[in-house]
Amino acid sequence: MFIHSVYFTLRPDLTPAEHERFLAGARSLLTIGTVVDGHLGRPAATDRPVIDRAYSYALVVTFTDQAAHDAYQVDPVHDTFRDECATLWSEVRIFDVDTAATT
């Protein structure tokens, strides 16, 4: 399994329409054919010193393997999201995990 986690910090000055545009765009990523499972959400209400809650939304998407992930990256839906929404966040952090690479 290949896990792609993206943490978006949205600009604080977004209008409600821009916020909705981001949400619609992020949700559209979950429709890409190579996605096995995906989730979009805000930071949980957990509050411990080790938890990093310095983001607005997280998108966590799983794929069967890196090839499926790579296909997702060049899918037109992904390109549209990036083209139409990249100005809406001030920071994005991405973490990719290959669960097959455990040794």
ZAPADREN-860951 format. One line per 3 residues: number of its first residue (from 1); their letters; for each residue x, y, z of C-alpha. Coordinates in nm, 2 decimals. Example, Ala and Ser with C-alpha at 12.3 -4.5 7.8 and 13.67 -1.06 7.14 Angstrom:
// ZAPADREN-860951
1> as> 1.23,-0.45,0.78  1.37,-0.11,0.71
***
This chain:
// ZAPADREN-860951
1> mfi> 0.00,0.00,0.00  0.12,0.35,-0.07  -0.02,0.64,0.15
4> hsv> -0.01,1.00,0.03  -0.08,1.25,0.31  -0.12,1.62,0.23
7> yft> -0.15,1.89,0.50  -0.29,2.22,0.37  -0.27,2.55,0.56
10> lrp> -0.53,2.77,0.40  -0.48,3.14,0.37  -0.66,3.32,0.66
13> dlt> -0.82,3.58,0.42  -1.02,3.33,0.21  -1.38,3.43,0.13
16> pae> -1.65,3.17,0.19  -1.66,3.10,-0.18  -1.29,3.04,-0.20
19> her> -1.31,2.81,0.10  -1.59,2.61,-0.07  -1.38,2.60,-0.39
22> fla> -1.09,2.44,-0.20  -1.32,2.18,-0.04  -1.48,2.09,-0.37
25> gar> -1.14,2.06,-0.54  -1.00,1.85,-0.26  -1.30,1.62,-0.26
28> sll> -1.26,1.58,-0.64  -0.92,1.42,-0.58  -1.10,1.13,-0.41
31> tig> -1.27,1.05,-0.74  -0.95,0.97,-0.93  -0.96,0.61,-1.05
34> tvv> -0.63,0.49,-0.88  -0.75,0.60,-0.53  -0.82,0.29,-0.32
37> dgh> -0.94,0.50,-0.02  -0.93,0.86,0.08  -1.02,1.10,0.36
40> lgr> -1.04,1.48,0.39  -1.07,1.64,0.73  -0.97,1.91,0.98
43> paa> -0.73,1.86,1.28  -0.89,1.64,1.54  -0.97,1.79,1.88
46> tdr> -0.69,1.59,2.05  -0.46,1.81,2.24  -0.12,1.67,2.35
49> pvi> 0.22,1.84,2.32  0.34,1.60,2.05  0.04,1.66,1.81
52> dra> 0.09,1.91,1.53  -0.24,2.08,1.46  -0.09,2.36,1.25
55> ysy> -0.29,2.29,0.94  -0.64,2.36,0.81  -0.72,2.04,0.63
58> alv> -0.55,1.70,0.57  -0.61,1.48,0.27  -0.50,1.12,0.32
61> vtf> -0.52,0.90,0.01  -0.42,0.53,-0.03  -0.31,0.35,-0.35
64> tdq> -0.22,0.00,-0.42  0.14,0.10,-0.51  0.36,0.39,-0.61
67> aah> 0.27,0.34,-0.98  -0.09,0.41,-0.89  0.02,0.72,-0.69
70> day> 0.23,0.84,-0.98  -0.07,0.80,-1.22  -0.28,1.01,-0.97
73> qvd> -0.02,1.29,-0.98  -0.07,1.34,-1.35  -0.45,1.28,-1.36
76> pvh> -0.64,1.58,-1.52  -0.85,1.60,-1.20  -0.53,1.65,-0.99
79> dtf> -0.40,1.91,-1.24  -0.72,2.10,-1.23  -0.72,2.10,-0.85
82> rde> -0.36,2.23,-0.84  -0.43,2.49,-1.11  -0.75,2.62,-0.95
85> cat> -0.67,2.60,-0.58  -0.30,2.65,-0.53  -0.34,3.01,-0.45
88> lws> -0.58,2.93,-0.17  -0.32,2.78,0.07  -0.02,2.94,0.23
91> evr> 0.16,2.61,0.30  0.13,2.25,0.19  0.32,1.97,0.35
94> ifd> 0.33,1.62,0.18  0.43,1.29,0.33  0.44,0.97,0.12
97> vdt> 0.46,0.63,0.29  0.54,0.30,0.11  0.41,0.03,0.35
100> aat> 0.59,-0.23,0.15  0.93,-0.07,0.24  0.95,-0.19,0.60
103> t> 1.30,-0.32,0.60
***
